[in-house]
Amino acid sequence: MDLTPKQIVAELDKYIIGQSDAKKAVAVALRNRYRRSMLTKEQMEEITPKNIIMKGPTGVGKTEIARRLAKLVKAPFIKVEATKYTEVGYVGRDVESMIRDLTECAVRLVKEEKVLAVNERAKKIVDEKIINALINLRKADKGETPEEIFRQNIIDGYKKGYYDNEMIEIEVTDVPKPMELTPGGPEISVGNIFGDMFGKKKKKKRVSVKDASKMMIAEEAEKMIDNDSVNAEAVRRAENDGIIFIDEIDKIAGKTERNGADVSREGVQRDILPIVEGSTVMTKYGAVKTDYILFIAAGAFHISKVSDLIPELQGRFPVLVELNSLTKDDFVRILTTPQNAVTLQYKTLLSVDKVDIEFTSDAIEEIALIAEEANLTSEDIGARRLHTVMENLLEDVSFSAGENTETVKVVIDKEFVINKLGVPNKDKDLKKYIL
């Protein structure tokens, strides 16, 4: 998708409030990928992505910006925590596993696309098999009805969903349960190893027509896909379009003693360095080069500073953007503007129990003020504070819902908010909004 940086920012604005500097940085990084793809092969090899460090408190949109960015262009994306990795030689996850996880994500994306492309063909084959099974099952009901009319009646009934709950016996591939041989390590299915050598084992299963259709379409589509081409395309996408979001990078910054839980933070940084710098990692789908993967690191950096990271690693993240704490105005916009606004989520949820909630503008102002005050007087957890405030506000409404036979309208105004939550400016006891 060849979106301009301004168009990318406009798309991100639909879901994330503020943080224009961070949005601009990721938009430029994404556009540079498109620009690079338009160059000659020789020129492409010389240009590597400019990795980004996002500095800012929790809950201000660091992860969401990276996630939405990847979703926008259907790029392979994974989020990892730097604290999960240990230095080589210690028990735990090694940093190369992030590349293997990214490749798995790329394989899943490519496979979904290929399955979608052959879905109609697979469905026709499966429909024919299920119709034949239903005809055999209902032969006793045929009576004097001619064969063609009987078959057509079954086909019509199947298409209209009359037989969705009818139980039929089907043969499916037996997928052995994978075993994790080492904590945090790759899952290996011993059954799959022998299955590939001696052919896949089948088993009979009795399921409803509706479930049988889903299972058989997935299996039929799998047969139509060339796994070698899927794997090759997935490796190419992981290498050229992959985005890895390394969260909590500040937790491995700074020098520590080699003991206890903080086992050589600097060692983890040095292990991450070649991955970010550009190396080749072996995966079960083939060798993956990390030179052109975009890395976005993020951290609050309350205790440590970006400058506490080892110089070599700092040099591999040339773009530093600072995300700001959310203000009352930001909270008002978060509550009303995005397509997945918090107020809209609660409105949709409670509509299931015939409760029609309406938030007045002064109520939204008051909720935003309470969230801001709570963040200022205790830990700043950003937009996540809104969920705590909203849960407290709508506790009674949510508890009483579900007993109505007709739709009940509930208006949440400023008075309702003050009665339920109090006035934050006057009474600074905000404990109930603090997690």
N, C-alpha and C positions, 0 to 999 in steps of 0.2 A: 504494500500500500504506500504510494508515493505522496504522503501528506506533507505539507509545508510545516515548519515549526509553529507558525501561528495557528494552523488548523489542529495540530497535535495538542497545543495548550488549550484551545477551545474545547476539544473533546475531554481533556482532563478536568476542565472547569465544571463539567456536568456532574462530576462525582466528588471532587476535592476542592475545598474552599481555601482561598489565599495561596500562600507559598509560591508566588510567581517566579522567584529566582530559581527554585528547585525545578519547577515545571519547564522553565526556559532551558535549563541545563540538560535535562533529559530529552527535551524536544530536539535540541541541536544535535545531541548524541545519536538520536534515532534518524534524523535527516541525513547525518553524515554517513550512516550505513547505506542509505539509498544512493547518495552521491558516489560512495565507493563502488557500489554494484554497477554503476554506469561506466566505470573506467576499464582500461585494458587489464589483462591478467597480471602483467608486469607491474603496473601502477598499483593495482589492488594489493599486491603482496607487500608493498612498502608502507601502506597506511593501516595503522592499528587504532582501535577505539580509544578514546580518552575517558578513562574510568573516573567515576565520581564518588566523592565522600559526602554524605548528607549528615550534617550536625544539627541536632535539635532534640527537644524533650520528647518523651513518648507520647503517642496519640495525636501527633500533629500532621500525620499523613505521609511519612517516609516510605513505609511499606506499600501503602495504597497507591502512591504515585508510580512506583516500579511495577506493581501488579497490573494496574490499569494500562500502563504503557505496553507491556508484553501482550495483554489481551487485545489491544488496539490493532496490533500487526500480526496476531496469532503466532508469536515467537515462543520458542521453548523457554520456560521460566521456572526457576526454583528459588525458594527462600531458605537460607540456612543460617544457623546461629554459630558465630565464631567460637562460642564457649563449648560447643559440642566436640570440637576437635582437640586431639592431643598430639604432642610432638612424637615423631617417629621413634619407636622403641618403647612407648607406653601403651597400655591397654586402652582401647577406645577407637573412635572413628578417625581415619586418616583423611587429610584434606583432599586427596584424589577422589574420594567417594562423592564429592559434590559434582564432579564432572560425570561420573557414572550415573548419578541421579538426574542430571540435566539430559543426558543421552536417553535415559528411560523415558523422560518427559517428551522428548522429541519423537521417539518411536511411537508413543501413545498418540501424539498429535497427528503424525503422518498416517498411522493405521486408521484413526477415526475418519480422516479425509478419504482414504481409499475405500473403506467400508461404505461410506456414504455414496461413493460413486457407483458401487456395484449392488447397492441395497435393493433397487427395483428388480434386477435380474434374480437376485437371491430369493426375493419375496415370491416371484412367480413360481420358482421351483418348489419352494416350501408349501405354497398354497395348494399346488397339485398333489403333493404328498399327503397333506392333511385332509384334503377332500376325499382322496382314495381311502384313507383310514376311516373317515366318517361313513363312507358308503359301505365298507365292510362291516362296520360296527352296527349300522342300521338296516342291514339287509332283511332282517326279520320284519321290519315295518313296511317293506316294499309292497307286499301284497300283489295285486293285479296291475299296479302302475308300470307302464312301459319303462324300459331301462333308461332311455334318453331323458324322459320327463323326470324320473326319479333322481337321476344325476343332477339335472338342472335345478331341481328343488333344493338339493343339498348345497349346491354352489350358491344359490340365492340366499339361503339361510346362513351360510358361512360368511358371506360378504356383509350381511346385515347384523352379524354378531350374535345370532340366535344360539350358536353352539359354543360360545366363549367359555362357558363353565363345564362343558362336556369333558369327561376324563378319557384320555387316550394314552396308549403305551407307545413311547418313542425310544429310539436308540441314540444315546449321546456319548461323546468322548469323555472318558473318565480322566479328570484333571487331578493328579496327585497333589496333596497339600505340601507347599514348600517348607523347608526347614532352614532356620537361621543357625548356621554352624558356629558363628562367633558373635558376641554382642555387638550390635551396630554394623555387622558385616553384611555381605550380600546374601540373599535367600537363594538356596540351591534346592531344586526338586530332583531327588534321586530317581523318582518315577519317570520324570521327563528324559533323563539321561538314557535309561533303558528303553523308554518308549520310542525314542528316535531310532534306536538300534533294531528293535523287534516289531515296530509298528505300534500305532496308538491303540490302547485298550478301550473297548466300548462297553457300555453298560445300559441296561434297560431301565426306563424311568416312567412312572405313571403320573402324568400331569394334566392340567386343564388345557384345552385347545389354545386359549389366549397365551398361556405361558410357553406352551410347546412352540407356537409360532415365533416368539421372541428368541428362544434358545436355538431353534433350527435355522432361523435367518442369520444369527450371529455365526453359527458353525458353517453354514453354506457360504457366507461372505468371506469367511476366513480361508476357505478352499480356493476362492477366486483370486485371492491376493498373492502376489509374488513377494514373499518375505525378504528375499535378498535385496530387491529394489526398495522395499520399505526401509530396511536397515541402512542402505547406502544413502538414501534421501535424508533419513533421520540424522545420520552422522554429519552430512553436509549442513543441515539446518542448525544443529547444535554448534558447529564450528563457526558459522557465519552469522546466525541470527540469535544465538543463545544469550539470555540475560541471567546472570546470577546475582542475587541480592544477599549480601553478607551482613546480617544484622548483628548487633551487640559487638561491633568491632572495638569499641572503647574498652570492653571488659578484658581484652587481651593486650591493651596498650600498657606501657610502663614496665619497669623492671621488677621482677619478684624473685623471692628465694625459691629454689627447687625443692619445695616440700608442700605437703598438704594438698588441698583441692586445686590450688593454682599452680599446677605443674608446668613450669617453664612457659609462661605466656610468650616470651620472646621466641621460644622454639617454635610455637604455633605460627607466629608471624613469619618466621624464616621458611616454614613449610608452605605457607600460602604464597610466598613471594614467587617461586618458579611457576606456579599455576597462573598467577596474574600476569607474570612477565611473558609467558608463552612457552609451553612445553607440550609434550605428547603423552597422553594418558591412555593406557590400554583398557578397553571395555569389552564386554562380551559381543558387542556389535562391530568391533574393530577399533583401530587407533583414532583418537580424537585430539586434534591440535587445539590448544587453548588460546592461540595468538589473537584471534579476532572475536572472542567472546567478550561481551560488555559486562564489566563488574561494577556493581553499585554497592558501596559499603555504607553502613549507617550506624550511628550511635548517639547517645545523649551527651557524652563527654562532660558529665558533671564533675567527676573526680579527676579523671585523666584528661589530657589535651590531645588534639590531633598530632601535635609535635612530639608526643610521647611514643608514637609509633616509630619503628626503626626507619632510618632515613631512606633505605632502599624501597620499602613499602610505600612510604609517603610519595616517593618519586613516581610510583606506578598509579597513583590516584591524583592526577594533576588538577582536577576540577573539584573545588571545595565550595559547597553551598550551605548556608545556614538557614534553618527553618525556624520561624518565630513562634513564640507561645501564642495560643489563641486568645483573642480578646472577646469582649461581650458581643461586638458587632459580628465577629466570625461565628460565634455560637448561634446568633440569630439566623445567619445565612445557612449554617449547617442544618438547622432545624427546618428550614423552609425551601432552600434552593435546589439541592442535588436531586437527581432522579430517585435516589434511594434514601431520601431525607428521613430522619428518625421519627418525626411526627407522622409521616406517611406510613412508615412501617407499623407503628402502633395502631393507626387508623385501619389499616388493612387487616391486621391480626384480629382486632376486636370486632370487626364487621362479621367475622365468622360466627360469633355469638350474638348477632343482631344488636350490636352496640355501635351507634354512629357518633364518633367523636369529632368535635369541632374545636380547634385551637384558635382563640382570638389573638390579635397581634400583641396586645398588652400582656397576655399570658406568656407568649413566646419571649418577650423582652424580659419578663421576670425570671423565667427558667434560665435564660442565658446569663442573667446577672448572678443567680445562685451558683451556676456552674463555674463562672469566672472567679467568684469569691472563694469557692471551695478549692480551686486550683491555686489561688494566691496564698491561702492560709495553711495549706498542707502541701503534699506532693503534687506537682504539676503532671497530671496524666492526660492532658489534652482533651480531645473529643470523647474519650472513653468515659469522662466524668458525666456526660449527658445521659448515658445509659443508667448510671446510678441514680441520678436526679429523677429521671423519667419513671424508673421502677418504683421509687418512693411516692412519686406524685400519683401514679395510676394504680397503686396497690389495691385500694378498695374497689375501684371500678373493675379491674381485672378479676378480683376475687368474686364479685357479685355477678359477673357476666356468665351467660350460659343457662340462666333460669328463665329467660324471656321467650315468650312465644311470638311477640311482635317486636319490631325494631324500636329501640329506645335511643333517643338523642341525648348526648351528654356534652354540654358546652364547658370547655376548660377556659376560664377567664382569669384575670389577675387576682380577683378575690378568692377564687378556688385554689390557686397556687399558694397564696399567702396563708389561707386557712390550713392548708395541708402541710406546707413546708416552712412557714414563718417568714420573717423579713431578714435576710442575711446581713444587711448593713447594721441592724440594731442588735440582734443577738448573734454573736460570732460562734455559737456552738453549732458547728457544721459536721459533727461527728457522724450523723446518720447518712451523709452523702459521701463519706470517706470509706473506701474499701479497706 
